[in-house]
Structures are given as C-alpha cells and as structure tokens.
Amino acid sequence: MKDSKLVVGLMSGTSLDGVDAALVRMVRSGEGCSVQLRHFLSTPYPDDLRQALLRVASGQPVAAGFISHLGVLLGRLYAEAVKDVCRAVKLPLDRLDLIGSHGQTIFHQSDPGDFCGRPVASTLQIGEAAVLVEETGVTTVSDFRPADMAAGGTGAPLIPLVDFLLFRDPRRGRVLLNLGGIANLTLLPPAGGISEVQAFDSGPGNMVIDALVRRLGADSRGFDADGRLALSGRPIPALLETLLADPYFGRKPPKSAGREQFGEAFVERMLAAAGSAATPDLVCTAAELTARTASDAVLRHTETSNRWDRLLVSGGGVHNAYLMGRLQELLPDMKVAPTDSLGVPADAKEAIGFALLANETIELAAGNVPSATGARHPAILGKVTYGRNYGRLRGIS
C-alpha cells in the first residue's frame, strides 16, 4: 500500500444528530504513524431522516424495507459529506485514497441474550458502503464493530487504539473522555503498552440530556446549547441517587452501552420518578449523572497511581459548560481540557479516529484493543468495499 494516504473518516454517533467528516493525511500505520488533519466538517441530518433513525434506534417496530431504505439513504448522505470535505480544500475525488465509515448504529447489545434458545450478542450499523463507493469511486472500510464481537468482545469502544497512537505519554498517565451520546473512557498508563490500555463506556454522555430537552420542548435545537439549561437548574438529590443506582454503573469493564441502556425507556423512568420537577432541574440532574458516572469511573481506575495528570475531553459534550465545570470540580487533581490542547480538535476526534482505523485495516493490522473490549485476540476490523481507485491505492496504477 501507499506509504502516505489521503483518508476521509466518517462518524455518525448515538446522538443521531448528523455525520462528521474529517479529511486527514495518514503516513504509515501503527505506532510509527502520523496524522495531519486537512479539513473537518459536520453535516446535520435532515429532520425527517433523524426522526426515522430515532424511530428505529428506540426499538419501535418497523419493516425490514424501512431499515434497508435508511441504509441506502445514509450511504448517499455520506457520499455527499465526502465530496463536501474534499471540495472545501479543492481536492479532486480521484486523489482521495480511502474512506473509513463507521455507519449509524441502530442496535448494539454486547451482553449475550437468549435468541432462539441460544445466547447471542450483536450490533448493527447502517449506511450502505456500496452506495458510498459507487458515488465516490473510493475504496471504503465500513462496519468495524462485528469483528471484535465475533471474537468475544463488546464491539465498543473502538477508539482506544486511536487514543493510544495519538495521546500516549512516556511520563504521565492520560485519560481520554469522549462525550457523545454515550460517554466512553480510555485510560493510558504512563509509558504503558497497548496491552495495558483500559477503555469502556462509563454511561450516558449527552443522550439523556438531549432526550429530555426534546421531550420537554426546552430548546428547538434538541440539545442543551452550551449547558445553559443545566447551569440554570440544580440537581434533584433523590432522583440523582435513584439514577446512580442503575446496575450498569457498578459493572466492571469491559462493558459498552447504547440506547438499549440509556435511551427512551431510561428517560421514561426518570420522568416518572421526577414528578413535577422543573425542566432546568431535570436537565441539570441528567448532566450531573453524566459528570458523576464519568468522574467516578476515572477515580476508580486511576487510584493506584498519582501519575495521572490530564483528562482530555472530546465530542459534543465538550461545549457543555456545566459538564466541563463539574468534571474539573470532581477531578481536582487532573487538568480537564479539550483534546484541542494537544492538537486534535475535540469535535473532529472520532471522525479522525475512523480514518486511522480504516488505514490500519487496509494495512492488514488489528484495530481493536482486547484489554478494552474483552475480545479473545486482536482482530482486523471492518469490511472492505473496493472502489475504482484500488489499483492506485496499492501503488500499481
């Protein structure tokens, strides 16, 4: 394969708010790689598409054709995002080497449940790669999670390898926290190797906050912009303690979560327990839940060493002033800062990550971290859909 590649990473997360596209230059792979962000953009989902995705992801019954059509439509939208991010830097599509597309998660159950009398765990991301390749001509790696789950892993989080390659430090331990719909943590011990990395989902990130804002009509944008609602309210102590008693928070890693744990059913239980509480207090309680569960997890897993000095935050939650302020108060011995402080834009980090993971796949290198997901062995992630550019990618035309 070419030593230097131009790669677009696409990420659409559990917040269901749109697709992020990061154009990066990748040089080499593995521990010797370097990554340079060329451009980043975020494209919101049209409202009707977002509502359709919410319908599927919340477990409402739909026909198979409904999901099939959604996958094709997402493939087209992803192709437009790729074209837009390349167009922004005047890069012709035929110079793009590779696309890494996470897809849109509509189901994720990492704990085996009974299905037809047998234990089954599974995950489903949609966004048809064949459509994306047809409309761009670019070889695409997609559907990253199933390979890890087939090897006995939880299928999430998959960004720990990215965190290890981009943020490890020989002297100080660093904790990475991504606040998307779900909050996920990566712990990088000082001078540690990849086998020492820990990572897991600590609980909800913005998912419960966003759902409350939508249900209560508190902001037409469907989220708590800058954390202003949370800042205007106060946590409801009894309700917060009830939420913190959820069994998920007491489980040991590896573990992963999604709408199956913290989606509409969780919000319904929260509203039922809240009675006539004011909207700002409810939103503040949800934000406090995110801050408490993330900080508690950090403290539990860094207590054996005093060489952890930084919590680096990415994802949409980095713009929530309440969350960022509470994290700093709850973790006074760490500097809490966006990943921008180390040169990786917080909004772009996960899209950059799937560009990097696609590059690992095309180089036939493992992309999962078994110590994080619980997989039996390292696995090459994703499925490759070959584009018209594949010969050039291999350096033979």
VMD Tcl script that draws the C-alpha trace (Angstrom):
set ca {
  {0.00 0.00 0.00}
  {0.98 3.64 -0.43}
  {3.04 4.96 2.48}
  {1.13 8.26 2.54}
  {-2.63 8.34 2.05}
  {-5.41 10.88 1.98}
  {-8.28 9.41 4.00}
  {-11.74 10.64 4.95}
  {-13.13 9.36 8.24}
  {-16.91 9.45 8.71}
  {-18.60 9.26 12.09}
  {-22.29 9.40 12.97}
  {-22.82 8.70 16.64}
  {-25.56 7.71 19.05}
  {-26.73 11.31 19.34}
  {-28.20 10.84 15.84}
  {-27.51 14.49 15.00}
  {-25.58 14.13 11.75}
  {-22.37 12.95 10.12}
  {-18.86 14.23 10.81}
  {-16.25 14.07 8.05}
  {-12.51 14.50 8.63}
  {-10.01 14.61 5.77}
  {-6.58 13.55 7.02}
  {-3.19 12.73 5.62}
  {-2.01 9.42 7.06}
  {1.66 8.48 6.87}
  {2.48 4.85 7.70}
  {0.42 2.86 10.23}
  {0.69 1.51 13.77}
  {2.99 3.13 16.32}
  {5.00 4.84 13.60}
  {2.03 6.63 12.06}
  {1.48 10.35 11.79}
  {-1.86 12.09 11.24}
  {-2.46 15.57 9.84}
  {-5.99 16.98 9.74}
  {-6.62 18.75 6.44}
  {-10.27 19.71 6.96}
  {-13.30 18.85 9.08}
  {-16.99 19.48 8.65}
  {-20.22 18.33 10.26}
  {-23.46 17.87 8.31}
  {-26.70 17.76 10.34}
  {-29.26 15.12 9.44}
  {-32.45 16.46 7.86}
  {-35.19 16.38 10.48}
  {-37.25 13.67 8.74}
  {-34.20 11.41 8.49}
  {-33.33 11.99 12.14}
  {-36.86 11.14 13.19}
  {-36.73 7.94 11.13}
  {-33.45 6.96 12.79}
  {-34.83 7.72 16.25}
  {-37.81 5.52 15.46}
  {-35.58 2.57 14.59}
  {-32.96 3.13 17.31}
  {-35.60 3.41 20.04}
  {-36.84 -0.08 19.21}
  {-40.14 0.81 17.58}
  {-41.34 -1.93 15.18}
  {-40.55 -1.18 11.54}
  {-40.48 -3.24 8.35}
  {-37.21 -4.62 7.04}
  {-37.63 -2.40 3.99}
  {-37.67 0.69 6.22}
  {-34.20 -0.15 7.55}
  {-32.96 -1.12 4.08}
  {-34.08 2.22 2.61}
  {-32.48 4.09 5.53}
  {-29.15 2.38 4.83}
  {-29.16 3.44 1.18}
  {-30.19 7.00 2.03}
  {-27.38 7.25 4.58}
  {-24.90 5.95 2.01}
  {-25.87 8.83 -0.28}
  {-25.60 11.36 2.53}
  {-22.17 10.01 3.49}
  {-21.04 10.32 -0.13}
  {-22.11 13.97 -0.15}
  {-20.18 14.56 3.09}
  {-17.05 13.08 1.50}
  {-17.47 15.28 -1.58}
  {-18.06 18.37 0.56}
  {-14.98 17.91 2.76}
  {-12.79 17.33 -0.31}
  {-14.36 20.25 -2.16}
  {-13.58 22.56 0.78}
  {-9.82 22.11 0.18}
  {-10.14 21.77 -3.61}
  {-9.08 18.11 -3.51}
  {-10.32 16.14 -6.55}
  {-12.08 12.93 -5.53}
  {-9.72 10.89 -7.68}
  {-6.85 11.92 -5.38}
  {-8.60 10.53 -2.30}
  {-7.19 7.14 -1.31}
  {-9.54 5.71 1.31}
  {-12.74 6.23 3.29}
  {-13.44 4.89 6.78}
  {-17.18 4.90 7.53}
  {-18.41 3.97 10.99}
  {-22.06 3.96 9.90}
  {-25.08 4.75 12.05}
  {-25.66 2.45 15.00}
  {-29.29 1.39 15.29}
  {-28.75 -1.56 17.63}
  {-25.97 -2.66 19.97}
  {-26.24 -5.44 22.55}
  {-22.87 -6.56 23.82}
  {-24.19 -8.87 26.54}
  {-25.45 -12.16 25.10}
  {-29.19 -12.58 25.44}
  {-31.41 -15.53 24.65}
  {-32.41 -15.67 20.99}
  {-34.00 -18.80 19.51}
  {-32.77 -20.67 22.57}
  {-29.14 -19.62 22.10}
  {-27.01 -16.82 23.61}
  {-26.48 -14.06 21.04}
  {-24.83 -10.63 21.18}
  {-24.93 -8.39 18.12}
  {-24.52 -4.92 16.72}
  {-25.94 -3.20 13.65}
  {-24.63 -0.13 11.86}
  {-26.27 1.04 8.63}
  {-25.08 3.31 5.81}
  {-24.59 1.32 2.62}
  {-20.89 1.24 1.69}
  {-21.64 0.09 -1.88}
  {-23.57 3.34 -2.47}
  {-20.77 5.38 -0.93}
  {-18.19 3.68 -3.17}
  {-20.32 3.97 -6.30}
  {-20.81 7.69 -5.82}
  {-17.18 8.49 -4.91}
  {-15.15 5.75 -6.60}
  {-13.08 5.43 -3.41}
  {-12.29 2.17 -1.59}
  {-14.17 2.16 1.73}
  {-13.80 0.33 5.03}
  {-17.07 0.08 6.95}
  {-18.85 -1.97 9.64}
  {-15.98 -2.00 12.13}
  {-17.65 -3.49 15.21}
  {-18.74 -7.06 14.30}
  {-15.21 -8.49 14.00}
  {-14.45 -7.63 17.62}
  {-17.78 -9.07 18.78}
  {-17.23 -12.26 16.80}
  {-14.00 -12.65 18.79}
  {-15.92 -12.37 22.06}
  {-15.52 -8.62 22.56}
  {-18.10 -5.97 23.36}
  {-17.59 -4.25 20.00}
  {-17.02 -0.95 21.76}
  {-15.27 1.28 22.37}
  {-13.12 1.12 19.24}
  {-11.30 4.45 19.63}
  {-8.76 3.21 22.26}
  {-6.19 2.29 19.60}
  {-6.55 5.80 18.21}
  {-6.12 7.29 21.69}
  {-3.05 5.15 22.27}
  {-1.41 6.16 19.00}
  {-2.20 9.87 19.29}
  {-2.09 10.69 23.01}
  {0.16 8.32 24.99}
  {2.89 9.92 27.09}
  {6.06 8.28 28.49}
  {5.87 10.04 31.85}
  {2.25 10.83 32.71}
  {-0.98 8.89 32.55}
  {-3.72 10.41 30.47}
  {-7.45 9.78 30.45}
  {-9.49 10.37 27.30}
  {-13.21 11.05 27.69}
  {-15.48 11.27 24.66}
  {-18.85 12.85 25.42}
  {-21.07 11.82 22.54}
  {-24.47 10.24 23.07}
  {-22.62 7.75 25.29}
  {-19.60 8.67 27.41}
  {-16.56 6.47 26.83}
  {-13.22 6.47 28.61}
  {-9.73 5.42 27.58}
  {-7.04 5.18 30.25}
  {-3.43 5.36 29.01}
  {-0.96 4.48 31.80}
  {2.39 6.31 31.73}
  {4.83 4.51 29.42}
  {2.28 1.70 29.05}
  {1.97 -0.61 26.07}
  {-1.19 -1.32 24.13}
  {-1.99 -4.37 26.30}
  {-2.23 -2.09 29.37}
  {-4.85 0.22 27.90}
  {-8.25 0.18 29.60}
  {-11.37 1.53 27.92}
  {-15.12 1.25 28.40}
  {-18.39 3.18 28.28}
  {-18.96 4.89 31.63}
  {-22.65 5.61 30.93}
  {-24.69 8.30 29.20}
  {-22.95 11.28 27.67}
  {-25.40 13.68 26.03}
  {-28.06 11.05 25.29}
  {-30.30 11.55 28.33}
  {-29.81 15.34 28.31}
  {-30.81 15.58 24.64}
  {-33.82 13.30 25.08}
  {-35.13 15.42 27.96}
  {-34.66 18.65 26.02}
  {-36.61 17.19 23.09}
  {-39.37 15.67 25.24}
  {-39.87 18.86 27.26}
  {-39.57 21.23 24.29}
  {-36.87 23.16 26.14}
  {-34.81 24.11 23.06}
  {-35.83 23.89 19.41}
  {-32.33 22.65 18.54}
  {-32.92 19.47 20.54}
  {-29.94 19.83 22.89}
  {-28.82 21.99 25.82}
  {-26.72 24.56 23.95}
  {-23.56 25.37 25.94}
  {-25.13 23.76 29.01}
  {-27.23 26.85 29.72}
  {-30.29 24.93 30.92}
  {-28.20 22.79 33.27}
  {-26.43 25.87 34.60}
  {-29.81 27.47 35.40}
  {-31.02 24.47 37.39}
  {-29.97 22.31 40.34}
  {-29.60 18.54 40.61}
  {-32.53 16.78 42.29}
  {-30.80 14.72 45.03}
  {-33.29 11.86 45.43}
  {-33.73 11.45 41.67}
  {-29.97 11.51 41.10}
  {-29.41 8.78 43.69}
  {-32.09 6.65 42.03}
  {-30.39 7.05 38.64}
  {-26.94 6.30 40.07}
  {-28.29 3.01 41.42}
  {-28.65 1.64 37.87}
  {-26.75 -1.69 37.80}
  {-24.73 -0.67 34.74}
  {-22.61 1.77 36.72}
  {-21.48 -0.90 39.16}
  {-20.41 -3.38 36.49}
  {-16.73 -3.96 35.87}
  {-15.24 -3.44 32.41}
  {-15.20 -4.49 29.67}
  {-18.63 -3.03 29.09}
  {-20.40 -0.94 26.48}
  {-23.72 0.86 26.36}
  {-26.15 2.50 23.97}
  {-29.81 3.39 23.60}
  {-30.66 -0.09 24.85}
  {-29.47 1.06 28.33}
  {-29.90 4.86 28.30}
  {-32.45 5.61 25.59}
  {-36.14 6.39 25.70}
  {-37.05 3.74 28.32}
  {-34.45 5.16 30.74}
  {-35.79 8.69 30.19}
  {-39.37 7.47 30.75}
  {-38.36 6.01 34.11}
  {-36.58 9.24 35.01}
  {-39.61 11.38 34.19}
  {-41.93 9.05 36.10}
  {-39.73 9.35 39.19}
  {-39.33 13.13 38.83}
  {-42.97 14.10 39.31}
  {-43.49 17.82 38.67}
  {-39.83 18.85 38.75}
  {-38.86 21.95 36.77}
  {-37.24 21.47 33.37}
  {-33.89 23.14 34.25}
  {-33.58 20.90 37.33}
  {-34.29 17.78 35.27}
  {-31.70 18.71 32.65}
  {-29.21 19.59 35.38}
  {-29.80 16.20 37.03}
  {-29.13 14.42 33.73}
  {-25.92 16.42 33.24}
  {-24.86 15.67 36.80}
  {-25.44 11.96 36.13}
  {-23.02 12.11 33.19}
  {-20.40 14.05 35.18}
  {-20.67 11.83 38.27}
  {-20.56 8.49 36.47}
  {-17.63 9.53 34.28}
  {-15.60 11.02 37.14}
  {-16.36 8.09 39.47}
  {-15.09 5.69 36.81}
  {-11.92 7.76 36.34}
  {-11.22 7.81 40.07}
  {-11.79 4.06 40.46}
  {-9.38 3.18 37.68}
  {-6.59 5.67 38.44}
  {-6.41 5.29 42.22}
  {-3.27 3.12 42.21}
  {-1.00 5.85 40.80}
  {-0.51 9.58 41.25}
  {0.92 9.99 37.77}
  {-2.41 10.69 36.06}
  {-2.41 14.39 35.33}
  {-4.84 15.12 32.49}
  {-8.41 14.41 31.40}
  {-8.74 15.17 27.68}
  {-12.34 15.63 26.54}
  {-13.82 15.35 23.04}
  {-17.27 15.09 21.47}
  {-20.26 17.41 21.61}
  {-20.29 17.48 25.41}
  {-17.06 19.48 25.40}
  {-19.21 22.55 24.64}
  {-21.42 21.99 27.69}
  {-20.10 24.41 30.31}
  {-21.90 22.61 33.14}
  {-20.33 19.25 32.27}
  {-16.81 20.65 31.85}
  {-17.03 22.64 35.07}
  {-18.33 19.72 37.11}
  {-15.70 17.36 35.74}
  {-12.98 19.75 36.90}
  {-14.60 20.06 40.35}
  {-14.96 16.29 40.70}
  {-11.40 15.62 39.48}
  {-9.39 18.40 41.17}
  {-6.03 16.61 40.75}
  {-6.36 16.46 36.96}
  {-6.31 19.19 34.37}
  {-9.58 18.90 32.43}
  {-9.23 20.24 28.89}
  {-10.44 19.59 25.34}
  {-8.23 17.44 23.12}
  {-7.60 20.66 21.17}
  {-4.94 21.39 23.81}
  {-2.85 18.60 22.25}
  {-3.62 19.49 18.64}
  {-6.63 17.25 17.94}
  {-9.93 19.20 17.59}
  {-12.47 17.83 20.05}
  {-15.30 17.85 17.52}
  {-13.23 16.01 14.90}
  {-11.52 13.38 17.04}
  {-13.83 10.42 16.38}
  {-14.01 11.07 12.63}
  {-10.21 11.27 12.60}
  {-10.25 8.00 14.53}
  {-12.17 6.11 11.86}
  {-9.84 7.42 9.18}
  {-6.98 5.95 11.22}
  {-8.79 2.66 11.82}
  {-9.57 2.33 8.11}
  {-5.88 2.79 7.38}
  {-5.00 0.04 9.88}
  {-7.49 -2.28 8.19}
  {-6.21 -1.68 4.68}
  {-2.68 -2.35 6.00}
  {-3.96 -5.66 7.44}
  {-3.33 -4.54 11.03}
  {-5.61 -5.16 14.02}
  {-7.79 -2.24 15.11}
  {-9.32 -3.47 18.35}
  {-7.74 -3.45 21.81}
  {-8.61 -6.75 23.55}
  {-7.83 -5.37 27.02}
  {-10.58 -2.81 26.38}
  {-13.26 -4.86 24.64}
  {-12.62 -8.30 26.14}
  {-12.02 -9.90 22.75}
  {-10.06 -13.16 22.74}
  {-7.46 -11.76 20.35}
  {-6.59 -8.74 18.18}
  {-8.79 -8.52 15.09}
  {-8.61 -6.76 11.74}
  {-11.76 -4.65 11.75}
  {-14.28 -3.76 9.10}
  {-15.39 -4.83 5.66}
  {-13.67 -3.51 2.55}
  {-15.70 -2.40 -0.47}
  {-13.30 -1.85 -3.34}
  {-13.52 1.31 -5.42}
  {-12.25 2.30 -8.83}
  {-9.16 3.76 -7.15}
  {-7.94 0.48 -5.61}
  {-5.09 -0.06 -8.06}
  {-3.71 3.40 -7.33}
  {-4.11 2.81 -3.60}
  {-1.86 -0.24 -3.99}
  {0.59 1.84 -5.98}
  {0.21 -0.22 -9.18}
  {-1.55 2.28 -11.43}
}
mol new
graphics top color blue
foreach p $ca { graphics top sphere $p radius 0.5 }
foreach p [lrange $ca 0 end-1] q [lrange $ca 1 end] { graphics top cylinder $p $q radius 0.2 }
display resetview
